[in-house]
Amino acid sequence: MFALTKILTSLILPPTGPLLLACLLLAIHVWRIRRIQHWQDISRRMKMPGRTLPVLAILIVFGQLALSLPVVGNALLASLETVPPIQADQLGEIDAIVILGGGSYYDAPEYGGDTISAATLVRLRYGARLARDTLRPVLVTGGAPWGGTPEAESMRRSLALDFGIDARWVEINSANTAENARLSAPLLRADKMQRIALVSHAWHLPRAIPLFAATGLQVVAAPTAFTTEAPSELAQWLPSAGGLRNSSLALHEMLGRWVDQAKGS
């Protein structure tokens, strides 16, 4: 199910989805043209109904170009970041810190095997800071849906080696955010931990919070990696892979929220 979900998501979202749709529209248009049997029919066939498909394909391509602008990608991500940073008084009330995995860096040659991805490192860094400030125990969560070392195990190692913090709980069987919540809650409740600081990217937490709250835990959001802009105004209007990535991340998160709502999560 995990692999199927990822395949479908990849086929729907940028960059693959829009490009596939544009190619399909052009292929249909070419097929219609080739069906013309008489030259005298061409002018009639090329009127508005015949021009619609290529025009739509061109609009889709330009739409993809727009999604690659940092100003667009940043705006989409920022629109999801509705949870403010955690405050000192909130930190004083938590029982534990939960850090969500954000992916793996597979077979890293410089580390001799699987380790944490850049996104996970961002979350770990902030979670480690909160752990030092509060002296609260840490849970890391994330499985290995693609195989290899579970994310949480790589997170445990990085916390210990890079930040000098030992994770008390390591949840290694989850494949998505909903499973992060469902499988982490029993580990926390077994040690009578009820109120948690939940660490993830700022754009991700609004979806993660209700999933953890549904397990009965009291959740305090601890967002990190808020979307910011480069000082240069020009840089925001230059198409880039980073801009397209941010747009794709935002659309992926929006789709995830819609799916969760449809499921009643």
Secondary structure, DSSP 8 states (H G I E B T S, - for coil): -HHHHHHHHHHHSTTHHHHHHHHHHHHHHHHHHHT---GGGHHHHTSHHHHHHHHHHHHHHHHHHHHTSHHHHHHHHHHH--S----HHHHTT-SEEEEE---EEEEETTTTEEEE-HHHHHHHHHHHHHHHHH---EEEE---TTSSS-HHHHHHHHHHHHH----SEEE----SHHHHHHHHHHHHHHTT--EEEEEEETTTHHHHHHHHHTTT-EEEEEEE------S-TGGGGS--HHHHHHHHHHHHHHHHHHHHHHHT-
